Amino acid sequence: MDAELPQSHFDGVFVSNFLEHLFTQEDIFEFLERMNQVMLPGGRIAIMGPNYRYCSKQYWDMADHYIALTHTAIAEHLYTAGFEPERIIPRYLPYSFRGVLPPSPTLTRFYLKTVPAWKLLGKQFLVIGRK
């Protein structure tokens, strides 16, 4: 939070698997409010993370997860921080790519193009907002 960032500079911000590691809801608000300050009008923010609604059994296995978040909570946080939620995908990526199959760029590309698979395997949300 102490990083020097120029005001009204960025047209896009990508936040991946980060917010659940903050300590409080207020910390999430402060972070998103700061992102709003450094973004240009019309800029987009994309937030991805584990969706507690779909991965509650594994969620607390990570010792550094402090807050349970869902796609709905993230949309609320964005709105409160001055963003307009534009696209909400409750089930996007699997909770983890660790599994039986070895990591594969080809399989990953195939998965991303196969939207019905998201509803079966997706346990992370993707929420996009606009300033």
C-alpha positions in Angstrom: 0.0 0.0 0.0 3.0 2.3 0.3 4.0 2.1 -3.4 4.2 5.4 -5.2 1.6 5.2 -8.0 0.6 8.1 -10.3 -2.9 9.4 -9.9 -5.3 8.9 -12.9 -2.7 7.0 -14.9 -3.7 3.4 -15.5 -6.4 2.3 -17.9 -6.4 -1.3 -16.5 -5.6 -3.2 -13.4 -5.6 -6.9 -12.9 -5.9 -8.4 -9.4 -5.4 -12.1 -9.1 -5.7 -14.2 -6.0 -4.8 -11.3 -3.7 -7.8 -9.9 -1.8 -8.4 -13.0 0.3 -5.0 -12.5 1.8 -5.8 -9.0 3.2 -6.8 -8.9 6.9 -10.1 -7.1 6.9 -13.0 -5.9 4.7 -11.7 -2.4 5.3 -8.3 -3.4 3.8 -10.1 -4.5 0.7 -12.0 -1.3 0.5 -8.8 0.8 0.9 -7.0 -1.2 -1.8 -9.9 -0.9 -4.3 -10.3 2.8 -3.5 -6.6 3.3 -4.1 -6.9 1.5 -7.5 -9.8 3.8 -8.4 -7.6 6.8 -7.6 -4.7 5.6 -9.9 -7.0 4.7 -12.8 -8.2 6.8 -15.7 -11.9 7.5 -16.2 -13.4 4.6 -18.1 -10.5 2.3 -17.0 -11.3 -1.3 -16.1 -10.3 -3.5 -13.2 -10.4 -7.3 -13.3 -10.5 -9.2 -10.1 -10.0 -13.0 -9.9 -10.0 -15.1 -6.8 -11.3 -18.2 -5.1 -15.1 -18.1 -4.8 -15.9 -19.3 -1.3 -19.4 -20.4 -2.5 -17.8 -23.1 -4.6 -14.6 -24.0 -2.8 -15.5 -23.7 0.9 -14.0 -27.2 1.7 -10.6 -26.2 0.5 -10.6 -22.5 1.1 -9.2 -22.5 4.7 -6.5 -25.0 3.8 -4.4 -22.0 2.8 -3.0 -20.6 6.0 -2.9 -17.1 4.7 -6.6 -16.8 3.6 -8.2 -14.3 6.0 -11.5 -13.4 4.4 -14.0 -15.5 2.6 -15.1 -13.8 -0.7 -17.6 -14.5 -3.4 -18.3 -12.9 -6.7 -21.2 -11.0 -5.1 -19.0 -9.6 -2.3 -16.4 -8.5 -4.9 -19.1 -6.7 -7.0 -20.2 -4.9 -3.8 -16.7 -4.0 -3.0 -16.1 -2.6 -6.5 -19.3 -0.6 -6.3 -18.4 0.8 -2.9 -15.0 1.9 -4.2 -16.5 3.8 -7.1 -16.5 1.2 -9.9 -19.4 -0.1 -11.9 -19.4 -3.9 -12.0 -19.7 -4.8 -15.8 -19.2 -8.5 -15.9 -19.5 -11.1 -13.2 -18.4 -14.7 -13.8 -19.0 -16.7 -10.6 -17.3 -19.8 -11.9 -14.2 -19.2 -14.1 -11.0 -21.1 -13.3 -10.5 -24.2 -11.2 -9.5 -23.5 -7.6 -6.0 -24.8 -8.4 -4.2 -26.2 -11.4 -2.5 -28.7 -9.2 -4.0 -32.1 -10.0 -3.6 -35.4 -11.8 -2.7 -33.9 -15.2 0.6 -32.0 -15.6 0.3 -28.3 -16.4 -0.3 -27.8 -20.1 -0.7 -24.5 -22.1 -2.7 -26.5 -24.7 -5.2 -27.8 -22.1 -5.4 -24.4 -20.5 -6.3 -22.7 -23.8 -8.9 -25.5 -24.5 -10.4 -25.0 -21.0 -10.7 -21.2 -21.5 -12.5 -21.7 -24.8 -14.9 -24.3 -23.4 -17.3 -22.1 -21.3 -19.5 -25.1 -20.2 -16.5 -26.5 -18.5 -16.4 -23.5 -16.3 -19.6 -24.5 -14.6 -18.3 -27.9 -13.9 -14.7 -27.1 -12.8 -14.7 -23.4 -12.1 -14.2 -22.4 -8.4 -12.7 -19.0 -8.9 -14.7 -15.9 -9.9 -13.8 -13.2 -12.4 -15.4 -9.8 -11.8 -14.7 -6.8 -14.1 -15.6 -3.3 -13.2 -15.3 0.1 -14.9 -14.4 3.4 -13.3 
